[in-house]
Amino acid sequence: MRRDFRKVLDDAGLIGKEWAPRELRHSFVSLLSDHDIPIEDISRLVGHSNTVATETVYRQQIRPVIQEGATAMDRIFPLFRES
């Protein structure tokens, strides 16, 4: 399967040897999560019996975490405007 997967990527103009099929699973979970699909539904879709593996292994949500952190820091340290 990996050989066929890499060929498809090469044909699409990507470098197939830099990718693995598991990355599709991570992308699938992350995209659904980014679009507010409940984590319980995502877990069922990917065949997990609970949400732990889905949340800790497959969901790669760096951007929302960074945004939440930045928003919290803005509340903690409000911007000082020069007079």
PDB file with one MODEL, atoms N, CA, C and O in Angstrom:
MODEL        1
ATOM      1  N   MET A   1       0.824  -1.181   0.000  1.00  0.00           N
ATOM      2  CA  MET A   1       0.000   0.000   0.000  1.00  0.00           C
ATOM      3  C   MET A   1       0.875   1.256   0.000  1.00  0.00           C
ATOM      4  O   MET A   1       0.582   2.227  -0.697  1.00  0.00           O
ATOM      5  N   ARG A   2       1.935   1.225   0.777  1.00  0.00           N
ATOM      6  CA  ARG A   2       2.782   2.417   0.867  1.00  0.00           C
ATOM      7  C   ARG A   2       3.353   2.788  -0.504  1.00  0.00           C
ATOM      8  O   ARG A   2       3.413   3.966  -0.855  1.00  0.00           O
ATOM      9  N   ARG A   3       3.766   1.792  -1.267  1.00  0.00           N
ATOM     10  CA  ARG A   3       4.334   2.054  -2.600  1.00  0.00           C
ATOM     11  C   ARG A   3       3.288   2.720  -3.494  1.00  0.00           C
ATOM     12  O   ARG A   3       3.589   3.691  -4.189  1.00  0.00           O
ATOM     13  N   ASP A   4       2.064   2.199  -3.474  1.00  0.00           N
ATOM     14  CA  ASP A   4       0.988   2.786  -4.287  1.00  0.00           C
ATOM     15  C   ASP A   4       0.647   4.198  -3.808  1.00  0.00           C
ATOM     16  O   ASP A   4       0.406   5.097  -4.614  1.00  0.00           O
ATOM     17  N   PHE A   5       0.631   4.377  -2.498  1.00  0.00           N
ATOM     18  CA  PHE A   5       0.353   5.690  -1.923  1.00  0.00           C
ATOM     19  C   PHE A   5       1.400   6.702  -2.386  1.00  0.00           C
ATOM     20  O   PHE A   5       1.061   7.812  -2.796  1.00  0.00           O
ATOM     21  N   ARG A   6       2.660   6.314  -2.318  1.00  0.00           N
ATOM     22  CA  ARG A   6       3.734   7.218  -2.740  1.00  0.00           C
ATOM     23  C   ARG A   6       3.659   7.528  -4.225  1.00  0.00           C
ATOM     24  O   ARG A   6       3.968   8.646  -4.639  1.00  0.00           O
ATOM     25  N   LYS A   7       3.251   6.555  -5.034  1.00  0.00           N
ATOM     26  CA  LYS A   7       3.123   6.799  -6.470  1.00  0.00           C
ATOM     27  C   LYS A   7       2.033   7.841  -6.733  1.00  0.00           C
ATOM     28  O   LYS A   7       2.208   8.735  -7.562  1.00  0.00           O
ATOM     29  N   VAL A   8       0.931   7.722  -6.037  1.00  0.00           N
ATOM     30  CA  VAL A   8      -0.158   8.700  -6.189  1.00  0.00           C
ATOM     31  C   VAL A   8       0.346  10.096  -5.827  1.00  0.00           C
ATOM     32  O   VAL A   8       0.058  11.067  -6.528  1.00  0.00           O
ATOM     33  N   LEU A   9       1.090  10.192  -4.742  1.00  0.00           N
ATOM     34  CA  LEU A   9       1.629  11.491  -4.338  1.00  0.00           C
ATOM     35  C   LEU A   9       2.613  12.032  -5.362  1.00  0.00           C
ATOM     36  O   LEU A   9       2.570  13.213  -5.707  1.00  0.00           O
ATOM     37  N   ASP A  10       3.500  11.168  -5.850  1.00  0.00           N
ATOM     38  CA  ASP A  10       4.458  11.591  -6.881  1.00  0.00           C
ATOM     39  C   ASP A  10       3.721  12.099  -8.116  1.00  0.00           C
ATOM     40  O   ASP A  10       4.085  13.123  -8.693  1.00  0.00           O
ATOM     41  N   ASP A  11       2.679  11.368  -8.513  1.00  0.00           N
ATOM     42  CA  ASP A  11       1.890  11.778  -9.685  1.00  0.00           C
ATOM     43  C   ASP A  11       1.184  13.110  -9.458  1.00  0.00           C
ATOM     44  O   ASP A  11       0.896  13.836 -10.409  1.00  0.00           O
ATOM     45  N   ALA A  12       0.905  13.427  -8.192  1.00  0.00           N
ATOM     46  CA  ALA A  12       0.242  14.690  -7.852  1.00  0.00           C
ATOM     47  C   ALA A  12       1.240  15.839  -7.706  1.00  0.00           C
ATOM     48  O   ALA A  12       0.855  16.970  -7.409  1.00  0.00           O
ATOM     49  N   GLY A  13       2.528  15.541  -7.917  1.00  0.00           N
ATOM     50  CA  GLY A  13       3.537  16.583  -7.834  1.00  0.00           C
ATOM     51  C   GLY A  13       4.149  16.752  -6.454  1.00  0.00           C
ATOM     52  O   GLY A  13       4.899  17.698  -6.214  1.00  0.00           O
ATOM     53  N   LEU A  14       3.834  15.844  -5.553  1.00  0.00           N
ATOM     54  CA  LEU A  14       4.427  15.873  -4.212  1.00  0.00           C
ATOM     55  C   LEU A  14       5.575  14.866  -4.158  1.00  0.00           C
ATOM     56  O   LEU A  14       5.729  14.055  -5.072  1.00  0.00           O
ATOM     57  N   ILE A  15       6.360  14.909  -3.124  1.00  0.00           N
ATOM     58  CA  ILE A  15       7.453  13.954  -2.970  1.00  0.00           C
ATOM     59  C   ILE A  15       6.935  12.806  -2.110  1.00  0.00           C
ATOM     60  O   ILE A  15       6.864  12.906  -0.885  1.00  0.00           O
ATOM     61  N   GLY A  16       6.576  11.713  -2.782  1.00  0.00           N
ATOM     62  CA  GLY A  16       5.932  10.585  -2.119  1.00  0.00           C
ATOM     63  C   GLY A  16       6.707   9.999  -0.964  1.00  0.00           C
ATOM     64  O   GLY A  16       6.107   9.588   0.029  1.00  0.00           O
ATOM     65  N   LYS A  17       8.027   9.948  -1.063  1.00  0.00           N
ATOM     66  CA  LYS A  17       8.809   9.315   0.010  1.00  0.00           C
ATOM     67  C   LYS A  17       8.804  10.135   1.300  1.00  0.00           C
ATOM     68  O   LYS A  17       9.255   9.651   2.338  1.00  0.00           O
ATOM     69  N   GLU A  18       8.302  11.361   1.248  1.00  0.00           N
ATOM     70  CA  GLU A  18       8.221  12.199   2.450  1.00  0.00           C
ATOM     71  C   GLU A  18       6.899  12.025   3.201  1.00  0.00           C
ATOM     72  O   GLU A  18       6.691  12.649   4.242  1.00  0.00           O
ATOM     73  N   TRP A  19       6.018  11.191   2.685  1.00  0.00           N
ATOM     74  CA  TRP A  19       4.693  11.030   3.271  1.00  0.00           C
ATOM     75  C   TRP A  19       4.438   9.574   3.631  1.00  0.00           C
ATOM     76  O   TRP A  19       5.048   8.669   3.062  1.00  0.00           O
ATOM     77  N   ALA A  20       3.523   9.353   4.586  1.00  0.00           N
ATOM     78  CA  ALA A  20       3.081   8.015   4.960  1.00  0.00           C
ATOM     79  C   ALA A  20       1.557   8.034   5.067  1.00  0.00           C
ATOM     80  O   ALA A  20       0.972   9.069   5.386  1.00  0.00           O
ATOM     81  N   PRO A  21       0.915   6.901   4.803  1.00  0.00           N
ATOM     82  CA  PRO A  21      -0.550   6.867   4.863  1.00  0.00           C
ATOM     83  C   PRO A  21      -1.123   7.307   6.215  1.00  0.00           C
ATOM     84  O   PRO A  21      -2.228   7.846   6.267  1.00  0.00           O
ATOM     85  N   ARG A  22      -0.390   7.084   7.299  1.00  0.00           N
ATOM     86  CA  ARG A  22      -0.903   7.466   8.622  1.00  0.00           C
ATOM     87  C   ARG A  22      -1.161   8.960   8.720  1.00  0.00           C
ATOM     88  O   ARG A  22      -1.993   9.400   9.513  1.00  0.00           O
ATOM     89  N   GLU A  23      -0.447   9.741   7.915  1.00  0.00           N
ATOM     90  CA  GLU A  23      -0.649  11.193   7.963  1.00  0.00           C
ATOM     91  C   GLU A  23      -2.044  11.580   7.487  1.00  0.00           C
ATOM     92  O   GLU A  23      -2.571  12.619   7.884  1.00  0.00           O
ATOM     93  N   LEU A  24      -2.636  10.756   6.647  1.00  0.00           N
ATOM     94  CA  LEU A  24      -4.016  11.018   6.218  1.00  0.00           C
ATOM     95  C   LEU A  24      -4.968  10.919   7.412  1.00  0.00           C
ATOM     96  O   LEU A  24      -5.911  11.700   7.539  1.00  0.00           O
ATOM     97  N   ARG A  25      -4.705   9.958   8.271  1.00  0.00           N
ATOM     98  CA  ARG A  25      -5.543   9.765   9.458  1.00  0.00           C
ATOM     99  C   ARG A  25      -5.419  10.974  10.392  1.00  0.00           C
ATOM    100  O   ARG A  25      -6.423  11.474  10.898  1.00  0.00           O
ATOM    101  N   HIS A  26      -4.199  11.436  10.616  1.00  0.00           N
ATOM    102  CA  HIS A  26      -3.997  12.615  11.455  1.00  0.00           C
ATOM    103  C   HIS A  26      -4.699  13.831  10.843  1.00  0.00           C
ATOM    104  O   HIS A  26      -5.357  14.594  11.551  1.00  0.00           O
ATOM    105  N   SER A  27      -4.556  14.005   9.536  1.00  0.00           N
ATOM    106  CA  SER A  27      -5.195  15.144   8.861  1.00  0.00           C
ATOM    107  C   SER A  27      -6.709  15.053   8.957  1.00  0.00           C
ATOM    108  O   SER A  27      -7.377  16.054   9.218  1.00  0.00           O
ATOM    109  N   PHE A  28      -7.253  13.859   8.747  1.00  0.00           N
ATOM    110  CA  PHE A  28      -8.691  13.636   8.815  1.00  0.00           C
ATOM    111  C   PHE A  28      -9.226  14.051  10.184  1.00  0.00           C
ATOM    112  O   PHE A  28     -10.196  14.803  10.277  1.00  0.00           O
ATOM    113  N   VAL A  29      -8.589  13.556  11.242  1.00  0.00           N
ATOM    114  CA  VAL A  29      -9.021  13.871  12.598  1.00  0.00           C
ATOM    115  C   VAL A  29      -8.880  15.364  12.873  1.00  0.00           C
ATOM    116  O   VAL A  29      -9.791  15.977  13.430  1.00  0.00           O
ATOM    117  N   SER A  30      -7.767  15.945  12.495  1.00  0.00           N
ATOM    118  CA  SER A  30      -7.529  17.362  12.771  1.00  0.00           C
ATOM    119  C   SER A  30      -8.505  18.262  12.021  1.00  0.00           C
ATOM    120  O   SER A  30      -9.013  19.232  12.583  1.00  0.00           O
ATOM    121  N   LEU A  31      -8.768  17.944  10.760  1.00  0.00           N
ATOM    122  CA  LEU A  31      -9.709  18.758   9.982  1.00  0.00           C
ATOM    123  C   LEU A  31     -11.119  18.695  10.564  1.00  0.00           C
ATOM    124  O   LEU A  31     -11.789  19.720  10.684  1.00  0.00           O
ATOM    125  N   LEU A  32     -11.567  17.500  10.924  1.00  0.00           N
ATOM    126  CA  LEU A  32     -12.891  17.386  11.540  1.00  0.00           C
ATOM    127  C   LEU A  32     -12.950  18.159  12.846  1.00  0.00           C
ATOM    128  O   LEU A  32     -13.928  18.853  13.122  1.00  0.00           O
ATOM    129  N   SER A  33     -11.899  18.038  13.649  1.00  0.00           N
ATOM    130  CA  SER A  33     -11.862  18.738  14.924  1.00  0.00           C
ATOM    131  C   SER A  33     -11.852  20.251  14.730  1.00  0.00           C
ATOM    132  O   SER A  33     -12.530  20.973  15.461  1.00  0.00           O
ATOM    133  N   ASP A  34     -11.091  20.735  13.757  1.00  0.00           N
ATOM    134  CA  ASP A  34     -11.047  22.173  13.469  1.00  0.00           C
ATOM    135  C   ASP A  34     -12.393  22.721  13.022  1.00  0.00           C
ATOM    136  O   ASP A  34     -12.648  23.921  13.120  1.00  0.00           O
ATOM    137  N   HIS A  35     -13.265  21.824  12.523  1.00  0.00           N
ATOM    138  CA  HIS A  35     -14.583  22.261  12.061  1.00  0.00           C
ATOM    139  C   HIS A  35     -15.677  21.887  13.061  1.00  0.00           C
ATOM    140  O   HIS A  35     -16.837  21.685  12.701  1.00  0.00           O
ATOM    141  N   ASP A  36     -15.268  21.803  14.330  1.00  0.00           N
ATOM    142  CA  ASP A  36     -16.197  21.650  15.457  1.00  0.00           C
ATOM    143  C   ASP A  36     -17.014  20.361  15.460  1.00  0.00           C
ATOM    144  O   ASP A  36     -18.115  20.328  16.010  1.00  0.00           O
ATOM    145  N   ILE A  37     -16.486  19.301  14.852  1.00  0.00           N
ATOM    146  CA  ILE A  37     -17.139  18.003  14.967  1.00  0.00           C
ATOM    147  C   ILE A  37     -16.799  17.472  16.360  1.00  0.00           C
ATOM    148  O   ILE A  37     -15.629  17.481  16.745  1.00  0.00           O
ATOM    149  N   PRO A  38     -17.785  17.014  17.118  1.00  0.00           N
ATOM    150  CA  PRO A  38     -17.511  16.528  18.475  1.00  0.00           C
ATOM    151  C   PRO A  38     -16.472  15.404  18.468  1.00  0.00           C
ATOM    152  O   PRO A  38     -16.498  14.526  17.606  1.00  0.00           O
ATOM    153  N   ILE A  39     -15.565  15.444  19.434  1.00  0.00           N
ATOM    154  CA  ILE A  39     -14.473  14.475  19.501  1.00  0.00           C
ATOM    155  C   ILE A  39     -15.004  13.053  19.632  1.00  0.00           C
ATOM    156  O   ILE A  39     -14.368  12.114  19.153  1.00  0.00           O
ATOM    157  N   GLU A  40     -16.156  12.877  20.271  1.00  0.00           N
ATOM    158  CA  GLU A  40     -16.754  11.542  20.386  1.00  0.00           C
ATOM    159  C   GLU A  40     -17.128  10.994  19.014  1.00  0.00           C
ATOM    160  O   GLU A  40     -16.936   9.809  18.743  1.00  0.00           O
ATOM    161  N   ASP A  41     -17.659  11.853  18.148  1.00  0.00           N
ATOM    162  CA  ASP A  41     -18.023  11.429  16.791  1.00  0.00           C
ATOM    163  C   ASP A  41     -16.780  11.077  15.977  1.00  0.00           C
ATOM    164  O   ASP A  41     -16.763  10.092  15.238  1.00  0.00           O
ATOM    165  N   ILE A  42     -15.746  11.893  16.125  1.00  0.00           N
ATOM    166  CA  ILE A  42     -14.497  11.635  15.391  1.00  0.00           C
ATOM    167  C   ILE A  42     -13.903  10.305  15.843  1.00  0.00           C
ATOM    168  O   ILE A  42     -13.455   9.511  15.016  1.00  0.00           O
ATOM    169  N   SER A  43     -13.897  10.063  17.145  1.00  0.00           N
ATOM    170  CA  SER A  43     -13.358   8.806  17.678  1.00  0.00           C
ATOM    171  C   SER A  43     -14.072   7.602  17.079  1.00  0.00           C
ATOM    172  O   SER A  43     -13.441   6.617  16.694  1.00  0.00           O
ATOM    173  N   ARG A  44     -15.387   7.695  17.006  1.00  0.00           N
ATOM    174  CA  ARG A  44     -16.153   6.584  16.406  1.00  0.00           C
ATOM    175  C   ARG A  44     -15.814   6.418  14.934  1.00  0.00           C
ATOM    176  O   ARG A  44     -15.679   5.293  14.452  1.00  0.00           O
ATOM    177  N   LEU A  45     -15.675   7.529  14.216  1.00  0.00           N
ATOM    178  CA  LEU A  45     -15.357   7.450  12.788  1.00  0.00           C
ATOM    179  C   LEU A  45     -14.027   6.756  12.510  1.00  0.00           C
ATOM    180  O   LEU A  45     -13.893   6.037  11.520  1.00  0.00           O
ATOM    181  N   VAL A  46     -13.048   6.970  13.382  1.00  0.00           N
ATOM    182  CA  VAL A  46     -11.729   6.369  13.156  1.00  0.00           C
ATOM    183  C   VAL A  46     -11.558   5.047  13.900  1.00  0.00           C
ATOM    184  O   VAL A  46     -10.477   4.460  13.882  1.00  0.00           O
ATOM    185  N   GLY A  47     -12.628   4.575  14.557  1.00  0.00           N
ATOM    186  CA  GLY A  47     -12.598   3.253  15.173  1.00  0.00           C
ATOM    187  C   GLY A  47     -11.997   3.180  16.559  1.00  0.00           C
ATOM    188  O   GLY A  47     -11.589   2.102  16.991  1.00  0.00           O
ATOM    189  N   HIS A  48     -11.930   4.289  17.266  1.00  0.00           N
ATOM    190  CA  HIS A  48     -11.420   4.277  18.631  1.00  0.00           C
ATOM    191  C   HIS A  48     -12.564   3.985  19.600  1.00  0.00           C
ATOM    192  O   HIS A  48     -13.696   4.413  19.379  1.00  0.00           O
ATOM    193  N   SER A  49     -12.264   3.257  20.670  1.00  0.00           N
ATOM    194  CA  SER A  49     -13.299   2.920  21.644  1.00  0.00           C
ATOM    195  C   SER A  49     -13.583   4.066  22.613  1.00  0.00           C
ATOM    196  O   SER A  49     -14.630   4.089  23.260  1.00  0.00           O
ATOM    197  N   ASN A  50     -12.648   5.021  22.714  1.00  0.00           N
ATOM    198  CA  ASN A  50     -12.867   6.217  23.523  1.00  0.00           C
ATOM    199  C   ASN A  50     -12.095   7.368  22.876  1.00  0.00           C
ATOM    200  O   ASN A  50     -11.490   7.196  21.818  1.00  0.00           O
ATOM    201  N   THR A  51     -12.118   8.528  23.507  1.00  0.00           N
ATOM    202  CA  THR A  51     -11.527   9.719  22.882  1.00  0.00           C
ATOM    203  C   THR A  51     -10.054   9.940  23.211  1.00  0.00           C
ATOM    204  O   THR A  51      -9.441  10.852  22.655  1.00  0.00           O
ATOM    205  N   VAL A  52      -9.472   9.147  24.086  1.00  0.00           N
ATOM    206  CA  VAL A  52      -8.106   9.394  24.552  1.00  0.00           C
ATOM    207  C   VAL A  52      -7.102   9.378  23.397  1.00  0.00           C
ATOM    208  O   VAL A  52      -6.357  10.342  23.219  1.00  0.00           O
ATOM    209  N   ALA A  53      -7.071   8.311  22.619  1.00  0.00           N
ATOM    210  CA  ALA A  53      -6.114   8.229  21.503  1.00  0.00           C
ATOM    211  C   ALA A  53      -6.406   9.299  20.458  1.00  0.00           C
ATOM    212  O   ALA A  53      -5.487   9.885  19.886  1.00  0.00           O
ATOM    213  N   THR A  54      -7.673   9.549  20.217  1.00  0.00           N
ATOM    214  CA  THR A  54      -8.048  10.564  19.233  1.00  0.00           C
ATOM    215  C   THR A  54      -7.494  11.922  19.639  1.00  0.00           C
ATOM    216  O   THR A  54      -6.933  12.643  18.813  1.00  0.00           O
ATOM    217  N   GLU A  55      -7.650  12.266  20.899  1.00  0.00           N
ATOM    218  CA  GLU A  55      -7.210  13.584  21.380  1.00  0.00           C
ATOM    219  C   GLU A  55      -5.698  13.690  21.538  1.00  0.00           C
ATOM    220  O   GLU A  55      -5.114  14.722  21.209  1.00  0.00           O
ATOM    221  N   THR A  56      -5.061  12.639  22.034  1.00  0.00           N
ATOM    222  CA  THR A  56      -3.646  12.747  22.372  1.00  0.00           C
ATOM    223  C   THR A  56      -2.701  12.358  21.249  1.00  0.00           C
ATOM    224  O   THR A  56      -1.563  12.827  21.211  1.00  0.00           O
ATOM    225  N   VAL A  57      -3.150  11.515  20.339  1.00  0.00           N
ATOM    226  CA  VAL A  57      -2.260  11.039  19.276  1.00  0.00           C
ATOM    227  C   VAL A  57      -2.595  11.641  17.923  1.00  0.00           C
ATOM    228  O   VAL A  57      -1.707  12.099  17.204  1.00  0.00           O
ATOM    229  N   TYR A  58      -3.866  11.642  17.577  1.00  0.00           N
ATOM    230  CA  TYR A  58      -4.242  11.990  16.210  1.00  0.00           C
ATOM    231  C   TYR A  58      -4.586  13.444  15.989  1.00  0.00           C
ATOM    232  O   TYR A  58      -4.333  13.973  14.906  1.00  0.00           O
ATOM    233  N   ARG A  59      -5.148  14.101  16.964  1.00  0.00           N
ATOM    234  CA  ARG A  59      -5.569  15.484  16.759  1.00  0.00           C
ATOM    235  C   ARG A  59      -4.358  16.404  16.890  1.00  0.00           C
ATOM    236  O   ARG A  59      -3.741  16.491  17.951  1.00  0.00           O
ATOM    237  N   GLN A  60      -4.033  17.077  15.815  1.00  0.00           N
ATOM    238  CA  GLN A  60      -2.875  17.964  15.774  1.00  0.00           C
ATOM    239  C   GLN A  60      -3.369  19.398  15.657  1.00  0.00           C
ATOM    240  O   GLN A  60      -3.356  19.980  14.573  1.00  0.00           O
ATOM    241  N   GLN A  61      -3.797  19.957  16.761  1.00  0.00           N
ATOM    242  CA  GLN A  61      -4.379  21.292  16.725  1.00  0.00           C
ATOM    243  C   GLN A  61      -3.439  22.307  17.346  1.00  0.00           C
ATOM    244  O   GLN A  61      -3.653  22.764  18.469  1.00  0.00           O
ATOM    245  N   ILE A  62      -2.420  22.648  16.622  1.00  0.00           N
ATOM    246  CA  ILE A  62      -1.460  23.619  17.133  1.00  0.00           C
ATOM    247  C   ILE A  62      -2.031  25.029  17.041  1.00  0.00           C
ATOM    248  O   ILE A  62      -1.954  25.792  18.003  1.00  0.00           O
ATOM    249  N   ARG A  63      -2.603  25.381  15.892  1.00  0.00           N
ATOM    250  CA  ARG A  63      -3.083  26.743  15.681  1.00  0.00           C
ATOM    251  C   ARG A  63      -4.114  27.169  16.722  1.00  0.00           C
ATOM    252  O   ARG A  63      -3.954  28.238  17.311  1.00  0.00           O
ATOM    253  N   PRO A  64      -5.175  26.380  16.983  1.00  0.00           N
ATOM    254  CA  PRO A  64      -6.142  26.815  17.992  1.00  0.00           C
ATOM    255  C   PRO A  64      -5.525  26.963  19.378  1.00  0.00           C
ATOM    256  O   PRO A  64      -5.894  27.872  20.122  1.00  0.00           O
ATOM    257  N   VAL A  65      -4.592  26.084  19.734  1.00  0.00           N
ATOM    258  CA  VAL A  65      -3.950  26.178  21.044  1.00  0.00           C
ATOM    259  C   VAL A  65      -3.147  27.469  21.139  1.00  0.00           C
ATOM    260  O   VAL A  65      -3.196  28.159  22.158  1.00  0.00           O
ATOM    261  N   ILE A  66      -2.414  27.795  20.091  1.00  0.00           N
ATOM    262  CA  ILE A  66      -1.637  29.041  20.082  1.00  0.00           C
ATOM    263  C   ILE A  66      -2.578  30.243  20.185  1.00  0.00           C
ATOM    264  O   ILE A  66      -2.302  31.185  20.928  1.00  0.00           O
ATOM    265  N   GLN A  67      -3.684  30.213  19.445  1.00  0.00           N
ATOM    266  CA  GLN A  67      -4.626  31.322  19.482  1.00  0.00           C
ATOM    267  C   GLN A  67      -5.237  31.480  20.864  1.00  0.00           C
ATOM    268  O   GLN A  67      -5.382  32.598  21.358  1.00  0.00           O
ATOM    269  N   GLU A  68      -5.597  30.362  21.490  1.00  0.00           N
ATOM    270  CA  GLU A  68      -6.175  30.429  22.828  1.00  0.00           C
ATOM    271  C   GLU A  68      -5.161  31.003  23.814  1.00  0.00           C
ATOM    272  O   GLU A  68      -5.511  31.811  24.674  1.00  0.00           O
ATOM    273  N   GLY A  69      -3.907  30.583  23.686  1.00  0.00           N
ATOM    274  CA  GLY A  69      -2.857  31.100  24.558  1.00  0.00           C
ATOM    275  C   GLY A  69      -2.641  32.586  24.360  1.00  0.00           C
ATOM    276  O   GLY A  69      -2.479  33.328  25.329  1.00  0.00           O
ATOM    277  N   ALA A  70      -2.639  33.026  23.108  1.00  0.00           N
ATOM    278  CA  ALA A  70      -2.452  34.454  22.818  1.00  0.00           C
ATOM    279  C   ALA A  70      -3.621  35.270  23.354  1.00  0.00           C
ATOM    280  O   ALA A  70      -3.421  36.357  23.896  1.00  0.00           O
ATOM    281  N   THR A  71      -4.817  34.765  23.210  1.00  0.00           N
ATOM    282  CA  THR A  71      -5.993  35.467  23.726  1.00  0.00           C
ATOM    283  C   THR A  71      -5.923  35.587  25.245  1.00  0.00           C
ATOM    284  O   THR A  71      -6.226  36.642  25.803  1.00  0.00           O
ATOM    285  N   ALA A  72      -5.528  34.514  25.906  1.00  0.00           N
ATOM    286  CA  ALA A  72      -5.397  34.550  27.365  1.00  0.00           C
ATOM    287  C   ALA A  72      -4.337  35.558  27.791  1.00  0.00           C
ATOM    288  O   ALA A  72      -4.549  36.310  28.743  1.00  0.00           O
ATOM    289  N   MET A  73      -3.206  35.582  27.104  1.00  0.00           N
ATOM    290  CA  MET A  73      -2.149  36.529  27.442  1.00  0.00           C
ATOM    291  C   MET A  73      -2.606  37.965  27.215  1.00  0.00           C
ATOM    292  O   MET A  73      -2.229  38.858  27.975  1.00  0.00           O
ATOM    293  N   ASP A  74      -3.407  38.201  26.187  1.00  0.00           N
ATOM    294  CA  ASP A  74      -3.945  39.542  25.947  1.00  0.00           C
ATOM    295  C   ASP A  74      -4.846  39.983  27.097  1.00  0.00           C
ATOM    296  O   ASP A  74      -4.856  41.157  27.468  1.00  0.00           O
ATOM    297  N   ARG A  75      -5.600  39.043  27.657  1.00  0.00           N
ATOM    298  CA  ARG A  75      -6.456  39.382  28.805  1.00  0.00           C
ATOM    299  C   ARG A  75      -5.617  39.645  30.055  1.00  0.00           C
ATOM    300  O   ARG A  75      -5.921  40.545  30.838  1.00  0.00           O
ATOM    301  N   ILE A  76      -4.566  38.858  30.234  1.00  0.00           N
ATOM    302  CA  ILE A  76      -3.711  39.012  31.412  1.00  0.00           C
ATOM    303  C   ILE A  76      -2.897  40.298  31.344  1.00  0.00           C
ATOM    304  O   ILE A  76      -2.767  41.013  32.337  1.00  0.00           O
ATOM    305  N   PHE A  77      -2.354  40.584  30.176  1.00  0.00           N
ATOM    306  CA  PHE A  77      -1.502  41.762  29.975  1.00  0.00           C
ATOM    307  C   PHE A  77      -2.123  42.656  28.911  1.00  0.00           C
ATOM    308  O   PHE A  77      -1.719  42.603  27.749  1.00  0.00           O
ATOM    309  N   PRO A  78      -3.097  43.475  29.291  1.00  0.00           N
ATOM    310  CA  PRO A  78      -3.733  44.338  28.281  1.00  0.00           C
ATOM    311  C   PRO A  78      -2.712  45.260  27.618  1.00  0.00           C
ATOM    312  O   PRO A  78      -1.713  45.653  28.220  1.00  0.00           O
ATOM    313  N   LEU A  79      -2.990  45.585  26.384  1.00  0.00           N
ATOM    314  CA  LEU A  79      -2.082  46.468  25.635  1.00  0.00           C
ATOM    315  C   LEU A  79      -2.054  47.852  26.256  1.00  0.00           C
ATOM    316  O   LEU A  79      -3.092  48.405  26.621  1.00  0.00           O
ATOM    317  N   PHE A  80      -0.861  48.400  26.372  1.00  0.00           N
ATOM    318  CA  PHE A  80      -0.704  49.757  26.851  1.00  0.00           C
ATOM    319  C   PHE A  80      -0.577  50.657  25.640  1.00  0.00           C
ATOM    320  O   PHE A  80       0.274  50.436  24.779  1.00  0.00           O
ATOM    321  N   ARG A  81      -1.403  51.648  25.574  1.00  0.00           N
ATOM    322  CA  ARG A  81      -1.379  52.579  24.447  1.00  0.00           C
ATOM    323  C   ARG A  81      -0.593  53.815  24.848  1.00  0.00           C
ATOM    324  O   ARG A  81      -0.728  54.336  25.955  1.00  0.00           O
ATOM    325  N   GLU A  82       0.235  54.270  23.909  1.00  0.00           N
ATOM    326  CA  GLU A  82       0.987  55.500  24.175  1.00  0.00           C
ATOM    327  C   GLU A  82       0.066  56.695  24.078  1.00  0.00           C
ATOM    328  O   GLU A  82      -0.802  56.742  23.206  1.00  0.00           O
ATOM    329  N   SER A  83       0.241  57.646  24.949  1.00  0.00           N
ATOM    330  CA  SER A  83      -0.600  58.853  24.927  1.00  0.00           C
ATOM    331  C   SER A  83      -0.141  59.826  23.893  1.00  0.00           C
ATOM    332  O   SER A  83      -0.737  60.892  23.742  1.00  0.00           O
TER     333      SER A  83
ENDMDL
END
